[in-house]
Amino acid sequence: MITPASRYARLAGYEIHYMDWGAEDAPTVIAWHGLARTGRDMDDLAAHLAQRGFRVLCPDTLGRGLSQWSRAPDEEYCLAVYTRLAEELLDHLGLEKVRWIGTSMGGAIGMAAAGTRLAGRITHLALNDMAPALNPAAIARICAYAGAPPAFDTVTELEAFFRRVYAPYGWLSDAQWRRLAESSTRRLPDGRVTPHYDPAMVRQFIVHPHDYDLWPVYERLEIPVLCLHGVESDLVLPATVARMKHCGPGTRGLLQVIEVPDCGHAPALNVPEQYRWVQDFLGQEHRA
C-alpha cells in the first residue's frame, strides 16, 4: 500500500494544499476535485494509479479543504485563477508534462488549462462528467446547496447530509462515505460542523457567468480526451455529449466517451471498472 504525502505550496499568493501519491520520477497525473469538494475525493483512484506506476497530485482548490480562502472572492474564485494555480503547481514541482483527470469543476480547470496556460503540457485530459457547456438548471441546483451550506451538531448528521446530496455519485461503501464526511468537515466557532469550503466560491456563477462556456477552448484541443458521462447526470446533457463528438477532439479521432451506468453528477471514481477506464486512457501513448 502506498502512503501519500500531505504537502503545501505557495501558489498565486496563497498556501495551497495537495496530496502527493507515488514516486516523484513517475509519470504525473493531476487529479482535481469538483466544485464544493476537496482533493481527498481522489484518494481511491490515486492509490490505484500510484500502485501502477503513476505519481498522482490531488490539490485542494483555493477556498476548499486545507487550502487558504480567497481574500478577494469575486475576483479570484474563477477558472482563470484556478488555471494559474495549476500552472504554478507544475512550475513549483518542475513538471513539464502531465496527464489530467478532473471531476466536474476539476475537469473544467483541466480543459481551460489545456487550451491556454498549459497548452502542450497537458498530454491527456479525462473529464469526469464535465463538458464545454452545462445545464443551467443543474447549476442552480448545485449553487442552492453549495452556496448556503448547512451546519449540524454532529459529524454523523453531516455525513447523512452528504449521503443525500451526493447520492448521484453512485455506490460508495460505508467506509468511503465516512472518509468523505471526515475529510470535508470543518467546525464552526459555535461548535457545529459544516462542509469544508468557503461558501463565497459559488459567486463564480454570478460574477463570472460565462466561465464554463468552454466550446472555443474545447474545439482547439489536439490531445486525447476521455469523457466519463454519468447516465443520470442533470449537469451534462446527452445533447452536449453528442455535440462534443462532432467538433474539436471529436473530429480528430481523439475523443472517447464512456456512459457510466447508475451514476449522475458525478461518478465517484471509486470502483474497479472506473479505475480501469481511467488507467487505460491515461496509459495511452500520444504524440501531438
C-alpha positions as CSV (number, residue, x, y, z in Angstrom):
1,M,0.0,0.0,0.0
2,I,1.4,3.4,-1.0
3,T,1.2,6.1,1.7
4,P,0.7,9.6,0.3
5,A,2.4,12.7,1.5
6,S,0.5,15.8,2.5
7,R,2.2,18.9,1.1
8,Y,1.7,22.7,0.8
9,A,2.9,25.1,-1.8
10,R,2.7,28.9,-2.2
11,L,0.8,29.4,-5.4
12,A,-0.7,32.6,-6.8
13,G,0.0,34.2,-3.4
14,Y,-1.8,31.5,-1.3
15,E,-0.9,28.4,0.6
16,I,-2.4,25.5,-1.4
17,H,-2.6,22.0,0.0
18,Y,-2.2,18.9,-2.1
19,M,-1.8,15.1,-1.6
20,D,1.2,13.6,-3.4
21,W,0.9,9.9,-4.2
22,G,3.6,7.7,-5.8
23,A,7.3,8.1,-6.9
24,E,8.5,11.6,-7.8
25,D,10.1,10.3,-11.0
26,A,6.9,8.5,-12.3
27,P,4.6,9.9,-15.0
28,T,2.5,12.5,-13.3
29,V,-1.3,12.8,-13.1
30,I,-3.1,15.8,-11.8
31,A,-6.4,14.7,-10.2
32,W,-8.6,17.7,-9.5
33,H,-11.8,17.6,-7.5
34,G,-15.3,19.1,-8.0
35,L,-16.8,22.5,-7.1
36,A,-17.6,22.0,-3.4
37,R,-15.2,19.1,-2.7
38,T,-11.6,18.5,-1.8
39,G,-8.7,16.6,-3.2
40,R,-9.3,13.7,-0.8
41,D,-12.2,12.7,-3.1
42,M,-9.4,11.3,-5.3
43,D,-7.9,9.0,-2.7
44,D,-9.1,5.7,-4.1
45,L,-8.3,6.5,-7.7
46,A,-4.9,8.0,-6.7
47,A,-4.0,4.9,-4.7
48,H,-4.9,2.7,-7.6
49,L,-2.9,4.7,-10.1
50,A,0.1,5.1,-7.8
51,Q,0.3,1.3,-7.4
52,R,0.5,1.1,-11.2
53,G,3.4,3.4,-11.8
54,F,1.9,6.9,-11.8
55,R,2.6,9.9,-9.5
56,V,-0.8,11.5,-8.6
57,L,-1.2,15.0,-7.3
58,C,-4.5,15.9,-5.8
59,P,-4.9,19.6,-4.9
60,D,-7.4,21.4,-2.7
61,T,-8.6,24.3,-4.8
62,L,-8.4,27.8,-3.4
63,G,-11.2,28.1,-0.8
64,R,-11.5,24.4,-0.3
65,G,-10.2,21.8,2.2
66,L,-6.9,22.8,3.7
67,S,-6.0,25.5,1.2
68,Q,-6.4,29.1,2.1
69,W,-9.6,31.0,1.3
70,S,-9.5,33.9,-1.2
71,R,-9.1,37.4,0.1
72,A,-11.0,38.7,-3.0
73,P,-13.7,36.1,-3.7
74,D,-15.4,37.9,-6.6
75,E,-12.1,38.3,-8.5
76,E,-10.4,35.0,-7.6
77,Y,-13.0,32.3,-7.5
78,C,-12.9,31.7,-11.2
79,L,-11.3,29.4,-13.8
80,A,-8.6,32.0,-14.7
81,V,-7.2,31.9,-11.2
82,Y,-7.6,28.1,-10.9
83,T,-5.7,27.6,-14.1
84,R,-3.0,29.9,-12.7
85,L,-2.8,27.7,-9.6
86,A,-2.4,24.6,-11.8
87,E,0.4,26.3,-13.9
88,E,2.3,27.4,-10.8
89,L,1.9,23.9,-9.2
90,L,3.6,22.4,-12.2
91,D,6.3,25.1,-12.2
92,H,6.8,24.6,-8.5
93,L,7.4,20.9,-8.9
94,G,9.4,21.2,-12.1
95,L,6.9,19.2,-14.2
96,E,6.9,19.8,-17.9
97,K,4.3,17.2,-19.0
98,V,1.3,15.9,-17.0
99,R,-1.9,13.9,-17.6
100,W,-5.1,15.3,-16.1
101,I,-8.3,13.8,-14.6
102,G,-10.9,16.2,-13.3
103,T,-14.3,15.8,-11.8
104,S,-16.8,18.5,-12.6
105,M,-15.0,21.8,-11.9
106,G,-11.7,19.9,-11.9
107,G,-12.4,18.9,-15.5
108,A,-13.3,22.4,-16.5
109,I,-10.0,23.6,-15.0
110,G,-8.1,21.0,-17.0
111,M,-10.0,21.9,-20.2
112,A,-9.3,25.6,-19.7
113,A,-5.7,25.0,-18.8
114,A,-5.0,22.6,-21.7
115,G,-6.3,25.2,-24.1
116,T,-4.4,28.2,-22.6
117,R,-1.7,28.3,-19.8
118,L,-0.8,24.6,-20.0
119,A,-1.2,24.0,-23.8
120,G,1.4,21.5,-24.7
121,R,2.0,20.5,-21.1
122,I,-1.3,18.5,-20.5
123,T,-1.0,15.4,-22.7
124,H,-4.2,13.6,-21.8
125,L,-7.5,15.1,-20.5
126,A,-10.1,13.0,-18.7
127,L,-13.3,14.8,-17.9
128,N,-15.5,13.2,-15.2
129,D,-19.0,14.4,-16.0
130,M,-17.8,17.7,-17.4
131,A,-18.4,19.3,-20.8
132,P,-17.9,22.6,-22.6
133,A,-21.4,23.6,-21.7
134,L,-23.6,22.9,-18.7
135,N,-27.3,22.7,-17.9
136,P,-28.3,26.0,-16.2
137,A,-31.0,24.2,-14.1
138,A,-28.3,21.9,-12.6
139,I,-26.0,24.8,-11.9
140,A,-28.8,26.4,-10.0
141,R,-29.4,23.2,-8.0
142,I,-25.7,22.9,-7.1
143,C,-25.5,26.6,-6.1
144,A,-28.6,26.3,-3.9
145,Y,-27.0,23.7,-1.6
146,A,-23.3,24.8,-2.0
147,G,-23.9,28.5,-1.5
148,A,-25.6,28.1,1.8
149,P,-24.1,25.0,3.4
150,P,-26.0,23.7,6.5
151,A,-24.4,23.2,9.9
152,F,-25.0,20.3,12.2
153,D,-24.3,19.4,15.8
154,T,-22.5,16.2,14.8
155,V,-20.4,14.7,12.0
156,T,-22.9,11.8,11.8
157,E,-25.6,14.3,10.8
158,L,-23.3,16.0,8.3
159,E,-22.5,12.6,6.8
160,A,-26.2,11.9,6.4
161,F,-26.5,15.2,4.5
162,F,-23.5,14.3,2.2
163,R,-25.1,10.9,1.5
164,R,-28.3,12.6,0.4
165,V,-26.9,15.4,-1.8
166,Y,-24.1,13.2,-3.3
167,A,-26.3,10.2,-4.0
168,P,-25.7,10.7,-7.7
169,Y,-22.1,9.7,-7.2
170,G,-23.2,6.1,-7.3
171,W,-22.2,3.3,-5.0
172,L,-19.9,4.2,-2.1
173,S,-19.1,1.8,0.8
174,D,-19.9,2.9,4.3
175,A,-16.2,3.4,4.9
176,Q,-15.9,5.6,1.8
177,W,-18.9,7.7,3.0
178,R,-17.3,8.1,6.4
179,R,-14.0,9.2,4.9
180,L,-15.8,11.6,2.5
181,A,-17.5,13.2,5.5
182,E,-14.5,13.4,7.8
183,S,-12.2,14.8,5.0
184,S,-14.6,17.6,4.2
185,T,-15.7,18.8,7.6
186,R,-14.8,22.0,9.4
187,R,-16.0,23.1,12.8
188,L,-17.6,26.5,13.3
189,P,-17.0,28.8,16.2
190,D,-20.2,27.7,17.8
191,G,-19.0,24.1,17.8
192,R,-21.2,22.8,14.9
193,V,-19.8,21.2,11.8
194,T,-20.2,22.3,8.1
195,P,-18.7,21.4,4.8
196,H,-15.0,22.3,4.4
197,Y,-15.1,25.2,1.9
198,D,-15.7,28.9,1.5
199,P,-19.4,29.4,0.6
200,A,-18.4,32.5,-1.4
201,M,-16.9,30.3,-4.1
202,V,-20.3,29.9,-5.7
203,R,-20.2,33.6,-6.6
204,Q,-18.2,32.4,-9.6
205,F,-21.5,31.7,-11.3
206,I,-22.8,35.3,-10.5
207,V,-19.7,37.3,-11.2
208,H,-18.3,35.1,-14.0
209,P,-21.5,33.8,-15.6
210,H,-19.7,32.6,-18.7
211,D,-16.8,30.9,-17.0
212,Y,-18.0,27.5,-18.0
213,D,-18.7,28.3,-21.7
214,L,-15.7,26.4,-22.9
215,W,-16.6,25.5,-26.5
216,P,-13.8,27.7,-28.0
217,V,-11.2,26.1,-25.8
218,Y,-12.5,22.5,-26.4
219,E,-12.6,23.0,-30.2
220,R,-8.9,23.7,-30.3
221,L,-7.7,20.8,-28.2
222,E,-5.4,18.4,-30.0
223,I,-4.9,15.9,-27.2
224,P,-6.8,12.7,-26.3
225,V,-9.9,13.4,-24.3
226,L,-11.9,11.0,-22.3
227,C,-15.5,11.9,-21.2
228,L,-17.0,9.8,-18.4
229,H,-20.7,10.8,-18.6
230,G,-23.0,9.9,-15.7
231,V,-26.0,8.4,-17.5
232,E,-28.3,10.1,-15.0
233,S,-26.4,13.4,-14.9
234,D,-28.5,16.6,-14.9
235,L,-25.4,18.8,-15.4
236,V,-24.0,17.3,-18.7
237,L,-26.9,16.6,-21.1
238,P,-26.8,14.0,-23.8
239,A,-27.1,16.6,-26.5
240,T,-23.9,18.3,-25.2
241,V,-22.1,15.0,-25.3
242,A,-23.3,14.4,-28.9
243,R,-22.0,17.8,-29.9
244,M,-18.6,17.0,-28.4
245,K,-18.3,14.1,-30.8
246,H,-18.7,16.5,-33.8
247,C,-16.2,19.2,-33.0
248,G,-12.7,19.6,-31.7
249,P,-11.1,16.4,-30.5
250,G,-14.3,14.5,-31.6
251,T,-13.5,15.3,-35.3
252,R,-9.8,14.4,-34.9
253,G,-10.4,10.9,-33.5
254,L,-9.2,12.0,-30.1
255,L,-12.4,11.7,-28.1
256,Q,-13.6,8.7,-26.2
257,V,-17.0,8.8,-24.4
258,I,-18.0,6.2,-21.8
259,E,-21.5,6.3,-20.4
260,V,-21.3,5.4,-16.7
261,P,-24.4,3.5,-15.5
262,D,-26.1,4.1,-12.2
263,C,-24.5,7.5,-11.7
264,G,-25.5,11.1,-12.1
265,H,-23.2,14.0,-11.4
266,A,-20.6,12.8,-10.9
267,P,-19.2,9.2,-10.8
268,A,-17.1,8.8,-7.6
269,L,-14.1,7.1,-9.4
270,N,-14.0,4.5,-6.6
271,V,-14.8,1.2,-8.2
272,P,-12.7,-1.2,-10.3
273,E,-14.4,-0.6,-13.6
274,Q,-13.9,3.2,-13.3
275,Y,-10.3,2.7,-12.2
276,R,-9.7,0.6,-15.4
277,W,-11.3,3.2,-17.7
278,V,-9.1,6.0,-16.3
279,Q,-5.9,3.9,-16.1
280,D,-6.3,2.6,-19.7
281,F,-6.9,6.1,-21.0
282,L,-4.0,7.8,-19.1
283,G,-1.7,5.0,-20.1
284,Q,-2.2,5.6,-23.9
285,E,0.8,6.8,-25.8
286,H,0.2,10.0,-27.6
287,R,2.4,12.4,-29.6
288,A,1.0,15.6,-30.9
